Amino acid sequence: MLRLLFLGLSLLGLSTFAAVLPEDRADTLYHRYEGGGVTIDGPSILVRKSIGDSVSLTGNYYVDNVSSASIDVVTSASPYTEERRQKSLAVDYLRNNTLMNLSYINSEESDYSADTTSFSISQDMFGDLTTVTLGYSLGDDQVGKNGDPDFSESTQRQNYRLGLSQVLTKNALLGINWETITEEGFLNNPYRSVRYRDGSGGFLTEPEVYPRTRTSNALSFKLRYYLPYRAALSGEYRYFNDTWGIRAQNAQIGYTQPFLQAWLFDIKYRYYTQNEADFYSDLFARAGETNFRARDKELSRFHSQTLGLAISYEFARSGWSFIDHGSLNLSYDYMRFDYDNFRNLTVDAPAGEEPLYSFDANVWRAYLSLWY
C-alpha cells in the first residue's frame, strides 16, 4: 500500500522519499495563460538522462510569448508584445542516502536578464522515512528599459530553503518547508507610475519609488493522505510575510482519483489573501507624499481563488521501442482575482471613486512525458 501511495502522490508533485536519481525522461509542454488583458503562451522541452548509477543531467528550454494590454499598461503606456526565453541545466549526484543538486538558469527578455545558480542537498534518515533538504540560490538580474538605452539597474537575490519530509503512517505523508529570500537593488518596475490628486477632482502621475532591500519569509505545510479505494487527499497551508509589511496566507485542498489502470484525475481548490505593502496607495494625496510609493496591484490588498482540474493517461505500459512508458497530461485552472483597494482607471469617474478592479484568468497546460 505504501508503494501505491508513493506512486499516486508523486504524480501530485510530492517527491518520493527514498534518495534516488530522477528517472530518464523527456517532457514536451505547451502552456497558455489568458486574463486581465494579458496572454502568455509558449512551449517547453525538458530532458533528463542518467550517467551511471550516481549522476543525472537535466536540460530545459522554456519560452513565454507575452502580449500585454493589462490595466497597468493601458492606463500608463501602450500595449506591447515580447518574448522571454529561459534555459536551464542541472546535475544530480547520488551518494548512499544523500542527493545533491546543482543548477543554473538563464532568462532573457528585451529589457531584463536573469541568472540564477542553485544548490541543494537532501539526506534520508531513519530508514528512509525522513528526508531533510537544505537549499541555497543566488540570483543576479540586470534591469533595462525599452526606449531608454541609458537606463541600467541591477538586482541581487539570495534564497535559503529548509525542508522536512516525513512518512507519518503507511497512508500519510507530511512536508514542512521554510524559505527566506533577501533582495537588494532595483526592485520596482521602471515603466510603472503612481498617481496623486491634482486638486480639481483628477490626478497626475509620477514614477514609483521602492525600497532597495526586501526580506521575505514563508512557512508551508503539505499533507497527503491515501484513501482505501486507491484515491488520495492533499492539503496545503502557507504563510508569508516580508519587510514591506505584506502578510499573506493561502490554503489548498486537492483530490486524486485513479480510474482503471491508465487514467488519473485531479481536482483542487486554492484560496489566497494578502494585505497591502506599507508604501502602497491607489491614490496619493500629493506629489512626493512619502519617501517610497507604489501602485502595483500585486502589492495591494486582494484575494484570489483557483479551481483546477487535471487528467492524465498512461500509455505503452509494457514498453514500446526504446520507450519504457509514457503519459499524456492536460490541466486547466480557473482563477479569480478581486482587489480591495486597487481601482479600475479605465472607467471614467472622479479620482478615487472608480470601481474596484477584478478579473478572471484561464490557464491551460498540455504535456507529453516519455520515460526511456
Secondary structure as UniProt FT lines:
FT   HELIX           2..10
FT   TURN            11..13
FT   STRAND          25..35
FT   TURN            36..37
FT   STRAND          38..51
FT   TURN            52..54
FT   STRAND          55..68
FT   HELIX           71..74
FT   TURN            75..76
FT   STRAND          80..95
FT   TURN            96..97
FT   STRAND          98..108
FT   STRAND          112..125
FT   TURN            126..129
FT   STRAND          130..143
FT   TURN            146..147
FT   TURN            149..150
FT   STRAND          153..169
FT   TURN            170..171
FT   STRAND          172..185
FT   TURN            190..191
FT   STRAND          193..197
FT   STRAND          203..207
FT   STRAND          213..226
FT   TURN            228..229
FT   STRAND          232..242
FT   TURN            243..244
FT   STRAND          247..259
FT   TURN            260..262
FT   STRAND          263..274
FT   TURN            278..279
FT   TURN            287..288
FT   STRAND          293..294
FT   HELIX           297..299
FT   STRAND          302..315
FT   TURN            317..318
FT   TURN            321..322
FT   STRAND          325..343
FT   TURN            345..346
FT   TURN            351..352
FT   STRAND          356..371
//
